[in-house]
Amino acid sequence: MADVPAKKLRTCIGCSQKRPKAQLARIIATPEGNLRWDRGGKAPGRGAYVCSAACLRRAAGKSQLARALRRPVPEGAATAIADELENAPQCAEAR
Ligand SMILES: [Zn+2]
């Protein structure tokens, strides 16, 4: 199955902007109830998309993240992922 990022639009749960999937970070909930940044975008399970660390923080603060993932999200977990996004070079242009 070929990935065609330019045509796959996803909505950022922080700012509600639609963007190509390639410009978004996919966050998934692990079975343990934690969060993980799915860098490859291919992990199984329900995912939520954010365009920046700021949007992830905003979404977590408004419970958007928990709603998108359909499970409670520990707030510290979202912050940790946001830090990870901020420190990731490939997300610099999306900010
Ligand atoms: Zn956003």
PDB file of the backbone (N, CA, C, O) and the ligand in Angstrom, with CONECT records:
HET     ZN  A 101       1
ATOM      1  N   MET A   1       0.845  -1.196   0.000  1.00  0.00           N
ATOM      2  CA  MET A   1       0.000   0.000   0.000  1.00  0.00           C
ATOM      3  C   MET A   1       0.878   1.242   0.000  1.00  0.00           C
ATOM      4  O   MET A   1       1.607   1.503   0.956  1.00  0.00           O
ATOM      5  N   ALA A   2       0.798   1.985  -1.062  1.00  0.00           N
ATOM      6  CA  ALA A   2       1.643   3.174  -1.167  1.00  0.00           C
ATOM      7  C   ALA A   2       1.066   4.343  -0.376  1.00  0.00           C
ATOM      8  O   ALA A   2      -0.146   4.552  -0.328  1.00  0.00           O
ATOM      9  N   ASP A   3       1.943   5.070   0.222  1.00  0.00           N
ATOM     10  CA  ASP A   3       1.522   6.228   0.994  1.00  0.00           C
ATOM     11  C   ASP A   3       1.575   7.456   0.092  1.00  0.00           C
ATOM     12  O   ASP A   3       2.612   7.744  -0.506  1.00  0.00           O
ATOM     13  N   VAL A   4       0.481   8.169  -0.008  1.00  0.00           N
ATOM     14  CA  VAL A   4       0.472   9.397  -0.808  1.00  0.00           C
ATOM     15  C   VAL A   4       0.118  10.557   0.107  1.00  0.00           C
ATOM     16  O   VAL A   4      -1.039  10.973   0.171  1.00  0.00           O
ATOM     17  N   PRO A   5       1.102  11.075   0.807  1.00  0.00           N
ATOM     18  CA  PRO A   5       0.858  12.064   1.861  1.00  0.00           C
ATOM     19  C   PRO A   5       0.148  13.315   1.381  1.00  0.00           C
ATOM     20  O   PRO A   5      -0.657  13.886   2.116  1.00  0.00           O
ATOM     21  N   ALA A   6       0.429  13.751   0.164  1.00  0.00           N
ATOM     22  CA  ALA A   6      -0.132  15.012  -0.309  1.00  0.00           C
ATOM     23  C   ALA A   6      -1.659  14.966  -0.381  1.00  0.00           C
ATOM     24  O   ALA A   6      -2.322  15.997  -0.271  1.00  0.00           O
ATOM     25  N   LYS A   7      -2.201  13.786  -0.563  1.00  0.00           N
ATOM     26  CA  LYS A   7      -3.649  13.706  -0.722  1.00  0.00           C
ATOM     27  C   LYS A   7      -4.372  13.337   0.563  1.00  0.00           C
ATOM     28  O   LYS A   7      -5.596  13.435   0.651  1.00  0.00           O
ATOM     29  N   LYS A   8      -3.612  12.915   1.546  1.00  0.00           N
ATOM     30  CA  LYS A   8      -4.253  12.501   2.781  1.00  0.00           C
ATOM     31  C   LYS A   8      -4.296  13.661   3.757  1.00  0.00           C
ATOM     32  O   LYS A   8      -3.299  14.004   4.393  1.00  0.00           O
ATOM     33  N   LEU A   9      -5.447  14.241   3.856  1.00  0.00           N
ATOM     34  CA  LEU A   9      -5.590  15.359   4.774  1.00  0.00           C
ATOM     35  C   LEU A   9      -6.106  14.861   6.110  1.00  0.00           C
ATOM     36  O   LEU A   9      -7.005  14.024   6.186  1.00  0.00           O
ATOM     37  N   ARG A  10      -5.515  15.396   7.148  1.00  0.00           N
ATOM     38  CA  ARG A  10      -5.965  15.073   8.498  1.00  0.00           C
ATOM     39  C   ARG A  10      -6.172  16.387   9.243  1.00  0.00           C
ATOM     40  O   ARG A  10      -5.578  17.412   8.910  1.00  0.00           O
ATOM     41  N   THR A  11      -7.006  16.330  10.231  1.00  0.00           N
ATOM     42  CA  THR A  11      -7.296  17.535  10.985  1.00  0.00           C
ATOM     43  C   THR A  11      -6.493  17.564  12.276  1.00  0.00           C
ATOM     44  O   THR A  11      -6.489  16.606  13.048  1.00  0.00           O
ATOM     45  N   CYS A  12      -5.821  18.673  12.491  1.00  0.00           N
ATOM     46  CA  CYS A  12      -5.092  18.862  13.746  1.00  0.00           C
ATOM     47  C   CYS A  12      -6.116  19.055  14.870  1.00  0.00           C
ATOM     48  O   CYS A  12      -7.027  19.874  14.751  1.00  0.00           O
ATOM     49  N   ILE A  13      -5.964  18.309  15.940  1.00  0.00           N
ATOM     50  CA  ILE A  13      -6.944  18.414  17.019  1.00  0.00           C
ATOM     51  C   ILE A  13      -6.735  19.668  17.865  1.00  0.00           C
ATOM     52  O   ILE A  13      -7.568  20.001  18.708  1.00  0.00           O
ATOM     53  N   GLY A  14      -5.612  20.367  17.635  1.00  0.00           N
ATOM     54  CA  GLY A  14      -5.352  21.583  18.402  1.00  0.00           C
ATOM     55  C   GLY A  14      -5.958  22.809  17.743  1.00  0.00           C
ATOM     56  O   GLY A  14      -6.600  23.616  18.415  1.00  0.00           O
ATOM     57  N   CYS A  15      -5.762  22.964  16.432  1.00  0.00           N
ATOM     58  CA  CYS A  15      -6.218  24.173  15.751  1.00  0.00           C
ATOM     59  C   CYS A  15      -7.275  23.884  14.694  1.00  0.00           C
ATOM     60  O   CYS A  15      -7.764  24.805  14.040  1.00  0.00           O
ATOM     61  N   SER A  16      -7.633  22.613  14.521  1.00  0.00           N
ATOM     62  CA  SER A  16      -8.687  22.200  13.588  1.00  0.00           C
ATOM     63  C   SER A  16      -8.363  22.515  12.133  1.00  0.00           C
ATOM     64  O   SER A  16      -9.265  22.568  11.296  1.00  0.00           O
ATOM     65  N   GLN A  17      -7.107  22.721  11.828  1.00  0.00           N
ATOM     66  CA  GLN A  17      -6.724  22.959  10.449  1.00  0.00           C
ATOM     67  C   GLN A  17      -6.455  21.633   9.765  1.00  0.00           C
ATOM     68  O   GLN A  17      -5.865  20.720  10.342  1.00  0.00           O
ATOM     69  N   LYS A  18      -6.902  21.551   8.520  1.00  0.00           N
ATOM     70  CA  LYS A  18      -6.614  20.340   7.747  1.00  0.00           C
ATOM     71  C   LYS A  18      -5.267  20.499   7.068  1.00  0.00           C
ATOM     72  O   LYS A  18      -4.974  21.520   6.445  1.00  0.00           O
ATOM     73  N   ARG A  19      -4.471  19.476   7.205  1.00  0.00           N
ATOM     74  CA  ARG A  19      -3.142  19.506   6.601  1.00  0.00           C
ATOM     75  C   ARG A  19      -2.814  18.135   6.041  1.00  0.00           C
ATOM     76  O   ARG A  19      -3.403  17.129   6.436  1.00  0.00           O
ATOM     77  N   PRO A  20      -1.861  18.112   5.110  1.00  0.00           N
ATOM     78  CA  PRO A  20      -1.396  16.803   4.633  1.00  0.00           C
ATOM     79  C   PRO A  20      -0.860  15.994   5.805  1.00  0.00           C
ATOM     80  O   PRO A  20      -0.185  16.522   6.689  1.00  0.00           O
ATOM     81  N   LYS A  21      -1.167  14.733   5.795  1.00  0.00           N
ATOM     82  CA  LYS A  21      -0.781  13.849   6.885  1.00  0.00           C
ATOM     83  C   LYS A  21       0.712  13.945   7.193  1.00  0.00           C
ATOM     84  O   LYS A  21       1.133  13.828   8.344  1.00  0.00           O
ATOM     85  N   ALA A  22       1.499  14.160   6.142  1.00  0.00           N
ATOM     86  CA  ALA A  22       2.954  14.189   6.317  1.00  0.00           C
ATOM     87  C   ALA A  22       3.407  15.352   7.192  1.00  0.00           C
ATOM     88  O   ALA A  22       4.493  15.305   7.769  1.00  0.00           O
ATOM     89  N   GLN A  23       2.582  16.397   7.297  1.00  0.00           N
ATOM     90  CA  GLN A  23       2.970  17.558   8.101  1.00  0.00           C
ATOM     91  C   GLN A  23       2.487  17.469   9.538  1.00  0.00           C
ATOM     92  O   GLN A  23       2.748  18.355  10.353  1.00  0.00           O
ATOM     93  N   LEU A  24       1.787  16.399   9.834  1.00  0.00           N
ATOM     94  CA  LEU A  24       1.239  16.260  11.175  1.00  0.00           C
ATOM     95  C   LEU A  24       1.962  15.164  11.946  1.00  0.00           C
ATOM     96  O   LEU A  24       2.542  14.249  11.360  1.00  0.00           O
ATOM     97  N   ALA A  25       1.916  15.271  13.231  1.00  0.00           N
ATOM     98  CA  ALA A  25       2.448  14.210  14.079  1.00  0.00           C
ATOM     99  C   ALA A  25       1.281  13.360  14.561  1.00  0.00           C
ATOM    100  O   ALA A  25       0.261  13.884  15.008  1.00  0.00           O
ATOM    101  N   ARG A  26       1.438  12.055  14.466  1.00  0.00           N
ATOM    102  CA  ARG A  26       0.358  11.162  14.901  1.00  0.00           C
ATOM    103  C   ARG A  26       0.651  10.701  16.326  1.00  0.00           C
ATOM    104  O   ARG A  26       1.723  10.177  16.625  1.00  0.00           O
ATOM    105  N   ILE A  27      -0.316  10.910  17.174  1.00  0.00           N
ATOM    106  CA  ILE A  27      -0.202  10.491  18.561  1.00  0.00           C
ATOM    107  C   ILE A  27      -1.144   9.319  18.781  1.00  0.00           C
ATOM    108  O   ILE A  27      -2.319   9.378  18.418  1.00  0.00           O
ATOM    109  N   ILE A  28      -0.633   8.275  19.365  1.00  0.00           N
ATOM    110  CA  ILE A  28      -1.508   7.128  19.627  1.00  0.00           C
ATOM    111  C   ILE A  28      -1.512   6.805  21.117  1.00  0.00           C
ATOM    112  O   ILE A  28      -0.579   7.132  21.851  1.00  0.00           O
ATOM    113  N   ALA A  29      -2.571   6.166  21.528  1.00  0.00           N
ATOM    114  CA  ALA A  29      -2.663   5.700  22.901  1.00  0.00           C
ATOM    115  C   ALA A  29      -2.186   4.251  22.942  1.00  0.00           C
ATOM    116  O   ALA A  29      -2.623   3.422  22.144  1.00  0.00           O
ATOM    117  N   THR A  30      -1.311   3.963  23.854  1.00  0.00           N
ATOM    118  CA  THR A  30      -0.823   2.595  23.983  1.00  0.00           C
ATOM    119  C   THR A  30      -1.799   1.799  24.844  1.00  0.00           C
ATOM    120  O   THR A  30      -2.587   2.379  25.591  1.00  0.00           O
ATOM    121  N   PRO A  31      -1.749   0.475  24.741  1.00  0.00           N
ATOM    122  CA  PRO A  31      -2.640  -0.356  25.569  1.00  0.00           C
ATOM    123  C   PRO A  31      -2.449  -0.105  27.063  1.00  0.00           C
ATOM    124  O   PRO A  31      -3.356  -0.348  27.859  1.00  0.00           O
ATOM    125  N   GLU A  32      -1.280   0.377  27.437  1.00  0.00           N
ATOM    126  CA  GLU A  32      -1.016   0.638  28.855  1.00  0.00           C
ATOM    127  C   GLU A  32      -1.641   1.945  29.326  1.00  0.00           C
ATOM    128  O   GLU A  32      -1.556   2.289  30.505  1.00  0.00           O
ATOM    129  N   GLY A  33      -2.269   2.671  28.406  1.00  0.00           N
ATOM    130  CA  GLY A  33      -2.892   3.926  28.791  1.00  0.00           C
ATOM    131  C   GLY A  33      -1.950   5.111  28.714  1.00  0.00           C
ATOM    132  O   GLY A  33      -2.242   6.187  29.236  1.00  0.00           O
ATOM    133  N   ASN A  34      -0.830   4.908  28.066  1.00  0.00           N
ATOM    134  CA  ASN A  34       0.110   6.003  27.897  1.00  0.00           C
ATOM    135  C   ASN A  34       0.002   6.549  26.473  1.00  0.00           C
ATOM    136  O   ASN A  34      -0.794   6.065  25.669  1.00  0.00           O
ATOM    137  N   LEU A  35       0.797   7.543  26.182  1.00  0.00           N
ATOM    138  CA  LEU A  35       0.794   8.111  24.845  1.00  0.00           C
ATOM    139  C   LEU A  35       2.115   7.836  24.156  1.00  0.00           C
ATOM    140  O   LEU A  35       3.162   7.698  24.788  1.00  0.00           O
ATOM    141  N   ARG A  36       2.028   7.763  22.847  1.00  0.00           N
ATOM    142  CA  ARG A  36       3.254   7.590  22.085  1.00  0.00           C
ATOM    143  C   ARG A  36       3.148   8.386  20.796  1.00  0.00           C
ATOM    144  O   ARG A  36       2.087   8.458  20.175  1.00  0.00           O
ATOM    145  N   TRP A  37       4.247   8.970  20.413  1.00  0.00           N
ATOM    146  CA  TRP A  37       4.315   9.641  19.126  1.00  0.00           C
ATOM    147  C   TRP A  37       4.617   8.574  18.084  1.00  0.00           C
ATOM    148  O   TRP A  37       5.683   7.959  18.092  1.00  0.00           O
ATOM    149  N   ASP A  38       3.680   8.372  17.209  1.00  0.00           N
ATOM    150  CA  ASP A  38       3.846   7.369  16.170  1.00  0.00           C
ATOM    151  C   ASP A  38       4.537   8.023  14.967  1.00  0.00           C
ATOM    152  O   ASP A  38       3.883   8.508  14.044  1.00  0.00           O
ATOM    153  N   ARG A  39       5.838   8.025  15.001  1.00  0.00           N
ATOM    154  CA  ARG A  39       6.598   8.750  13.970  1.00  0.00           C
ATOM    155  C   ARG A  39       6.361   8.225  12.573  1.00  0.00           C
ATOM    156  O   ARG A  39       6.318   8.995  11.614  1.00  0.00           O
ATOM    157  N   GLY A  40       6.208   6.931  12.453  1.00  0.00           N
ATOM    158  CA  GLY A  40       5.998   6.358  11.131  1.00  0.00           C
ATOM    159  C   GLY A  40       4.556   6.505  10.659  1.00  0.00           C
ATOM    160  O   GLY A  40       4.275   6.357   9.470  1.00  0.00           O
ATOM    161  N   GLY A  41       3.647   6.794  11.575  1.00  0.00           N
ATOM    162  CA  GLY A  41       2.239   6.952  11.222  1.00  0.00           C
ATOM    163  C   GLY A  41       1.554   5.641  10.875  1.00  0.00           C
ATOM    164  O   GLY A  41       0.498   5.634  10.242  1.00  0.00           O
ATOM    165  N   LYS A  42       2.151   4.537  11.287  1.00  0.00           N
ATOM    166  CA  LYS A  42       1.589   3.254  10.858  1.00  0.00           C
ATOM    167  C   LYS A  42       1.248   2.318  12.016  1.00  0.00           C
ATOM    168  O   LYS A  42       0.864   1.169  11.798  1.00  0.00           O
ATOM    169  N   ALA A  43       1.384   2.797  13.208  1.00  0.00           N
ATOM    170  CA  ALA A  43       1.073   1.940  14.350  1.00  0.00           C
ATOM    171  C   ALA A  43      -0.428   1.665  14.405  1.00  0.00           C
ATOM    172  O   ALA A  43      -1.234   2.538  14.083  1.00  0.00           O
ATOM    173  N   PRO A  44      -0.798   0.474  14.805  1.00  0.00           N
ATOM    174  CA  PRO A  44      -2.220   0.146  14.887  1.00  0.00           C
ATOM    175  C   PRO A  44      -2.898   0.911  16.023  1.00  0.00           C
ATOM    176  O   PRO A  44      -2.244   1.385  16.951  1.00  0.00           O
ATOM    177  N   GLY A  45      -4.199   1.016  15.929  1.00  0.00           N
ATOM    178  CA  GLY A  45      -4.934   1.695  16.990  1.00  0.00           C
ATOM    179  C   GLY A  45      -5.377   3.073  16.575  1.00  0.00           C
ATOM    180  O   GLY A  45      -5.080   3.542  15.476  1.00  0.00           O
ATOM    181  N   ARG A  46      -6.082   3.703  17.461  1.00  0.00           N
ATOM    182  CA  ARG A  46      -6.651   5.001  17.186  1.00  0.00           C
ATOM    183  C   ARG A  46      -5.600   6.088  17.371  1.00  0.00           C
ATOM    184  O   ARG A  46      -4.876   6.103  18.366  1.00  0.00           O
ATOM    185  N   GLY A  47      -5.525   6.989  16.411  1.00  0.00           N
ATOM    186  CA  GLY A  47      -4.528   8.045  16.491  1.00  0.00           C
ATOM    187  C   GLY A  47      -5.154   9.422  16.426  1.00  0.00           C
ATOM    188  O   GLY A  47      -6.258   9.599  15.912  1.00  0.00           O
ATOM    189  N   ALA A  48      -4.439  10.378  16.949  1.00  0.00           N
ATOM    190  CA  ALA A  48      -4.855  11.775  16.861  1.00  0.00           C
ATOM    191  C   ALA A  48      -3.717  12.541  16.202  1.00  0.00           C
ATOM    192  O   ALA A  48      -2.546  12.214  16.391  1.00  0.00           O
ATOM    193  N   TYR A  49      -4.070  13.563  15.427  1.00  0.00           N
ATOM    194  CA  TYR A  49      -3.050  14.304  14.704  1.00  0.00           C
ATOM    195  C   TYR A  49      -2.912  15.726  15.227  1.00  0.00           C
ATOM    196  O   TYR A  49      -3.900  16.406  15.502  1.00  0.00           O
ATOM    197  N   VAL A  50      -1.667  16.156  15.357  1.00  0.00           N
ATOM    198  CA  VAL A  50      -1.403  17.541  15.740  1.00  0.00           C
ATOM    199  C   VAL A  50      -0.341  18.103  14.818  1.00  0.00           C
ATOM    200  O   VAL A  50       0.516  17.367  14.328  1.00  0.00           O
ATOM    201  N   CYS A  51      -0.394  19.426  14.576  1.00  0.00           N
ATOM    202  CA  CYS A  51       0.574  20.027  13.662  1.00  0.00           C
ATOM    203  C   CYS A  51       1.769  20.581  14.416  1.00  0.00           C
ATOM    204  O   CYS A  51       2.790  20.892  13.802  1.00  0.00           O
ATOM    205  N   SER A  52       1.668  20.712  15.721  1.00  0.00           N
ATOM    206  CA  SER A  52       2.782  21.272  16.472  1.00  0.00           C
ATOM    207  C   SER A  52       2.666  20.884  17.934  1.00  0.00           C
ATOM    208  O   SER A  52       1.630  20.404  18.393  1.00  0.00           O
ATOM    209  N   ALA A  53       3.754  21.103  18.648  1.00  0.00           N
ATOM    210  CA  ALA A  53       3.747  20.822  20.086  1.00  0.00           C
ATOM    211  C   ALA A  53       2.744  21.729  20.798  1.00  0.00           C
ATOM    212  O   ALA A  53       2.079  21.314  21.747  1.00  0.00           O
ATOM    213  N   ALA A  54       2.644  22.980  20.321  1.00  0.00           N
ATOM    214  CA  ALA A  54       1.704  23.915  20.940  1.00  0.00           C
ATOM    215  C   ALA A  54       0.276  23.414  20.796  1.00  0.00           C
ATOM    216  O   ALA A  54      -0.526  23.516  21.724  1.00  0.00           O
ATOM    217  N   CYS A  55      -0.032  22.872  19.623  1.00  0.00           N
ATOM    218  CA  CYS A  55      -1.380  22.359  19.397  1.00  0.00           C
ATOM    219  C   CYS A  55      -1.633  21.121  20.254  1.00  0.00           C
ATOM    220  O   CYS A  55      -2.751  20.904  20.720  1.00  0.00           O
ATOM    221  N   LEU A  56      -0.622  20.331  20.457  1.00  0.00           N
ATOM    222  CA  LEU A  56      -0.800  19.151  21.299  1.00  0.00           C
ATOM    223  C   LEU A  56      -1.108  19.579  22.730  1.00  0.00           C
ATOM    224  O   LEU A  56      -1.989  19.016  23.380  1.00  0.00           O
ATOM    225  N   ARG A  57      -0.380  20.573  23.211  1.00  0.00           N
ATOM    226  CA  ARG A  57      -0.629  21.068  24.575  1.00  0.00           C
ATOM    227  C   ARG A  57      -2.029  21.652  24.694  1.00  0.00           C
ATOM    228  O   ARG A  57      -2.736  21.431  25.676  1.00  0.00           O
ATOM    229  N   ARG A  58      -2.410  22.406  23.663  1.00  0.00           N
ATOM    230  CA  ARG A  58      -3.733  23.028  23.679  1.00  0.00           C
ATOM    231  C   ARG A  58      -4.819  21.935  23.674  1.00  0.00           C
ATOM    232  O   ARG A  58      -5.788  22.004  24.429  1.00  0.00           O
ATOM    233  N   ALA A  59      -4.636  20.947  22.823  1.00  0.00           N
ATOM    234  CA  ALA A  59      -5.625  19.870  22.714  1.00  0.00           C
ATOM    235  C   ALA A  59      -5.720  19.089  24.019  1.00  0.00           C
ATOM    236  O   ALA A  59      -6.810  18.700  24.438  1.00  0.00           O
ATOM    237  N   ALA A  60      -4.594  18.865  24.650  1.00  0.00           N
ATOM    238  CA  ALA A  60      -4.605  18.121  25.913  1.00  0.00           C
ATOM    239  C   ALA A  60      -5.314  18.931  26.994  1.00  0.00           C
ATOM    240  O   ALA A  60      -6.035  18.377  27.823  1.00  0.00           O
ATOM    241  N   GLY A  61      -5.103  20.251  26.977  1.00  0.00           N
ATOM    242  CA  GLY A  61      -5.716  21.103  27.978  1.00  0.00           C
ATOM    243  C   GLY A  61      -7.218  21.186  27.839  1.00  0.00           C
ATOM    244  O   GLY A  61      -7.931  21.379  28.825  1.00  0.00           O
ATOM    245  N   LYS A  62      -7.705  21.039  26.610  1.00  0.00           N
ATOM    246  CA  LYS A  62      -9.147  21.121  26.370  1.00  0.00           C
ATOM    247  C   LYS A  62      -9.807  19.748  26.313  1.00  0.00           C
ATOM    248  O   LYS A  62     -10.980  19.632  25.961  1.00  0.00           O
ATOM    249  N   SER A  63      -9.063  18.723  26.656  1.00  0.00           N
ATOM    250  CA  SER A  63      -9.569  17.344  26.605  1.00  0.00           C
ATOM    251  C   SER A  63      -9.851  16.873  25.186  1.00  0.00           C
ATOM    252  O   SER A  63     -10.466  15.825  24.986  1.00  0.00           O
ATOM    253  N   GLN A  64      -9.404  17.642  24.205  1.00  0.00           N
ATOM    254  CA  GLN A  64      -9.601  17.218  22.822  1.00  0.00           C
ATOM    255  C   GLN A  64      -8.842  15.936  22.529  1.00  0.00           C
ATOM    256  O   GLN A  64      -9.285  15.080  21.764  1.00  0.00           O
ATOM    257  N   LEU A  65      -7.703  15.837  23.153  1.00  0.00           N
ATOM    258  CA  LEU A  65      -6.867  14.667  22.911  1.00  0.00           C
ATOM    259  C   LEU A  65      -7.555  13.401  23.415  1.00  0.00           C
ATOM    260  O   LEU A  65      -7.607  12.387  22.719  1.00  0.00           O
ATOM    261  N   ALA A  66      -8.074  13.477  24.619  1.00  0.00           N
ATOM    262  CA  ALA A  66      -8.766  12.318  25.187  1.00  0.00           C
ATOM    263  C   ALA A  66      -9.976  11.954  24.336  1.00  0.00           C
ATOM    264  O   ALA A  66     -10.293  10.779  24.153  1.00  0.00           O
ATOM    265  N   ARG A  67     -10.644  12.975  23.823  1.00  0.00           N
ATOM    266  CA  ARG A  67     -11.821  12.721  23.001  1.00  0.00           C
ATOM    267  C   ARG A  67     -11.418  12.046  21.689  1.00  0.00           C
ATOM    268  O   ARG A  67     -12.061  11.099  21.236  1.00  0.00           O
ATOM    269  N   ALA A  68     -10.355  12.548  21.100  1.00  0.00           N
ATOM    270  CA  ALA A  68      -9.914  11.992  19.823  1.00  0.00           C
ATOM    271  C   ALA A  68      -9.444  10.548  19.980  1.00  0.00           C
ATOM    272  O   ALA A  68      -9.645   9.713  19.097  1.00  0.00           O
ATOM    273  N   LEU A  69      -8.828  10.278  21.098  1.00  0.00           N
ATOM    274  CA  LEU A  69      -8.299   8.922  21.310  1.00  0.00           C
ATOM    275  C   LEU A  69      -9.313   8.015  21.994  1.00  0.00           C
ATOM    276  O   LEU A  69      -9.110   6.807  22.113  1.00  0.00           O
ATOM    277  N   ARG A  70     -10.390   8.613  22.434  1.00  0.00           N
ATOM    278  CA  ARG A  70     -11.460   7.876  23.118  1.00  0.00           C
ATOM    279  C   ARG A  70     -10.962   7.141  24.354  1.00  0.00           C
ATOM    280  O   ARG A  70     -11.342   6.003  24.629  1.00  0.00           O
ATOM    281  N   ARG A  71     -10.117   7.819  25.070  1.00  0.00           N
ATOM    282  CA  ARG A  71      -9.688   7.278  26.353  1.00  0.00           C
ATOM    283  C   ARG A  71      -9.062   8.399  27.169  1.00  0.00           C
ATOM    284  O   ARG A  71      -8.559   9.370  26.604  1.00  0.00           O
ATOM    285  N   PRO A  72      -9.088   8.274  28.474  1.00  0.00           N
ATOM    286  CA  PRO A  72      -8.472   9.308  29.295  1.00  0.00           C
ATOM    287  C   PRO A  72      -6.976   9.383  29.048  1.00  0.00           C
ATOM    288  O   PRO A  72      -6.308   8.369  28.849  1.00  0.00           O
ATOM    289  N   VAL A  73      -6.472  10.594  29.067  1.00  0.00           N
ATOM    290  CA  VAL A  73      -5.053  10.801  28.791  1.00  0.00           C
ATOM    291  C   VAL A  73      -4.392  11.484  29.985  1.00  0.00           C
ATOM    292  O   VAL A  73      -4.830  12.558  30.396  1.00  0.00           O
ATOM    293  N   PRO A  74      -3.371  10.895  30.535  1.00  0.00           N
ATOM    294  CA  PRO A  74      -2.655  11.565  31.620  1.00  0.00           C
ATOM    295  C   PRO A  74      -2.018  12.847  31.088  1.00  0.00           C
ATOM    296  O   PRO A  74      -1.335  12.819  30.063  1.00  0.00           O
ATOM    297  N   GLU A  75      -2.230  13.950  31.761  1.00  0.00           N
ATOM    298  CA  GLU A  75      -1.770  15.225  31.218  1.00  0.00           C
ATOM    299  C   GLU A  75      -0.256  15.267  31.066  1.00  0.00           C
ATOM    300  O   GLU A  75       0.267  15.834  30.107  1.00  0.00           O
ATOM    301  N   GLY A  76       0.428  14.673  32.005  1.00  0.00           N
ATOM    302  CA  GLY A  76       1.885  14.651  31.924  1.00  0.00           C
ATOM    303  C   GLY A  76       2.374  13.935  30.671  1.00  0.00           C
ATOM    304  O   GLY A  76       3.420  14.269  30.114  1.00  0.00           O
ATOM    305  N   ALA A  77       1.606  12.955  30.245  1.00  0.00           N
ATOM    306  CA  ALA A  77       1.988  12.192  29.062  1.00  0.00           C
ATOM    307  C   ALA A  77       1.954  13.072  27.824  1.00  0.00           C
ATOM    308  O   ALA A  77       2.853  13.006  26.987  1.00  0.00           O
ATOM    309  N   ALA A  78       0.913  13.901  27.705  1.00  0.00           N
ATOM    310  CA  ALA A  78       0.799  14.792  26.556  1.00  0.00           C
ATOM    311  C   ALA A  78       1.938  15.804  26.543  1.00  0.00           C
ATOM    312  O   ALA A  78       2.481  16.126  25.487  1.00  0.00           O
ATOM    313  N   THR A  79       2.292  16.301  27.721  1.00  0.00           N
ATOM    314  CA  THR A  79       3.378  17.268  27.811  1.00  0.00           C
ATOM    315  C   THR A  79       4.703  16.642  27.383  1.00  0.00           C
ATOM    316  O   THR A  79       5.518  17.270  26.709  1.00  0.00           O
ATOM    317  N   ALA A  80       4.895  15.396  27.789  1.00  0.00           N
ATOM    318  CA  ALA A  80       6.129  14.702  27.422  1.00  0.00           C
ATOM    319  C   ALA A  80       6.235  14.542  25.912  1.00  0.00           C
ATOM    320  O   ALA A  80       7.305  14.711  25.328  1.00  0.00           O
ATOM    321  N   ILE A  81       5.100  14.210  25.286  1.00  0.00           N
ATOM    322  CA  ILE A  81       5.103  14.052  23.831  1.00  0.00           C
ATOM    323  C   ILE A  81       5.336  15.405  23.156  1.00  0.00           C
ATOM    324  O   ILE A  81       6.031  15.495  22.144  1.00  0.00           O
ATOM    325  N   ALA A  82       4.742  16.461  23.735  1.00  0.00           N
ATOM    326  CA  ALA A  82       4.925  17.797  23.175  1.00  0.00           C
ATOM    327  C   ALA A  82       6.405  18.187  23.205  1.00  0.00           C
ATOM    328  O   ALA A  82       6.927  18.772  22.257  1.00  0.00           O
ATOM    329  N   ASP A  83       7.060  17.854  24.305  1.00  0.00           N
ATOM    330  CA  ASP A  83       8.496  18.136  24.391  1.00  0.00           C
ATOM    331  C   ASP A  83       9.257  17.375  23.316  1.00  0.00           C
ATOM    332  O   ASP A  83      10.190  17.888  22.698  1.00  0.00           O
ATOM    333  N   GLU A  84       8.830  16.147  23.117  1.00  0.00           N
ATOM    334  CA  GLU A  84       9.480  15.305  22.112  1.00  0.00           C
ATOM    335  C   GLU A  84       9.318  15.923  20.720  1.00  0.00           C
ATOM    336  O   GLU A  84      10.259  15.955  19.926  1.00  0.00           O
ATOM    337  N   LEU A  85       8.122  16.408  20.444  1.00  0.00           N
ATOM    338  CA  LEU A  85       7.858  17.038  19.147  1.00  0.00           C
ATOM    339  C   LEU A  85       8.709  18.284  18.960  1.00  0.00           C
ATOM    340  O   LEU A  85       9.251  18.539  17.885  1.00  0.00           O
ATOM    341  N   GLU A  86       8.808  19.048  20.030  1.00  0.00           N
ATOM    342  CA  GLU A  86       9.560  20.291  19.948  1.00  0.00           C
ATOM    343  C   GLU A  86      11.030  20.044  19.650  1.00  0.00           C
ATOM    344  O   GLU A  86      11.693  20.838  18.983  1.00  0.00           O
ATOM    345  N   ASN A  87      11.513  18.939  20.155  1.00  0.00           N
ATOM    346  CA  ASN A  87      12.931  18.640  19.982  1.00  0.00           C
ATOM    347  C   ASN A  87      13.225  17.854  18.711  1.00  0.00           C
ATOM    348  O   ASN A  87      14.369  17.490  18.440  1.00  0.00           O
ATOM    349  N   ALA A  88      12.183  17.601  17.945  1.00  0.00           N
ATOM    350  CA  ALA A  88      12.369  16.824  16.729  1.00  0.00           C
ATOM    351  C   ALA A  88      12.614  17.753  15.543  1.00  0.00           C
ATOM    352  O   ALA A  88      11.796  18.633  15.274  1.00  0.00           O
ATOM    353  N   PRO A  89      13.699  17.575  14.847  1.00  0.00           N
ATOM    354  CA  PRO A  89      14.055  18.458  13.727  1.00  0.00           C
ATOM    355  C   PRO A  89      12.994  18.487  12.624  1.00  0.00           C
ATOM    356  O   PRO A  89      12.769  19.539  12.026  1.00  0.00           O
ATOM    357  N   GLN A  90      12.339  17.360  12.342  1.00  0.00           N
ATOM    358  CA  GLN A  90      11.441  17.333  11.193  1.00  0.00           C
ATOM    359  C   GLN A  90      10.136  18.083  11.452  1.00  0.00           C
ATOM    360  O   GLN A  90       9.344  18.283  10.532  1.00  0.00           O
ATOM    361  N   CYS A  91       9.913  18.491  12.680  1.00  0.00           N
ATOM    362  CA  CYS A  91       8.689  19.216  12.969  1.00  0.00           C
ATOM    363  C   CYS A  91       8.902  20.723  12.970  1.00  0.00           C
ATOM    364  O   CYS A  91       7.953  21.488  13.140  1.00  0.00           O
ATOM    365  N   ALA A  92      10.141  21.146  12.781  1.00  0.00           N
ATOM    366  CA  ALA A  92      10.457  22.570  12.869  1.00  0.00           C
ATOM    367  C   ALA A  92       9.673  23.387  11.856  1.00  0.00           C
ATOM    368  O   ALA A  92       9.234  24.492  12.173  1.00  0.00           O
ATOM    369  N   GLU A  93       9.489  22.882  10.668  1.00  0.00           N
ATOM    370  CA  GLU A  93       8.811  23.672   9.647  1.00  0.00           C
ATOM    371  C   GLU A  93       7.311  23.721   9.837  1.00  0.00           C
ATOM    372  O   GLU A  93       6.637  24.577   9.265  1.00  0.00           O
ATOM    373  N   ALA A  94       6.790  22.818  10.627  1.00  0.00           N
ATOM    374  CA  ALA A  94       5.349  22.773  10.834  1.00  0.00           C
ATOM    375  C   ALA A  94       4.902  23.758  11.908  1.00  0.00           C
ATOM    376  O   ALA A  94       3.706  23.993  12.082  1.00  0.00           O
ATOM    377  N   ARG A  95       5.848  24.323  12.615  1.00  0.00           N
ATOM    378  CA  ARG A  95       5.468  25.192  13.722  1.00  0.00           C
ATOM    379  C   ARG A  95       5.034  26.569  13.272  1.00  0.00           C
ATOM    380  O   ARG A  95       4.685  27.409  14.103  1.00  0.00           O
TER     381      ARG A  95
HETATM  382 ZN    ZN A 101      -2.567  22.633  14.934  1.00  0.00          ZN2+
END
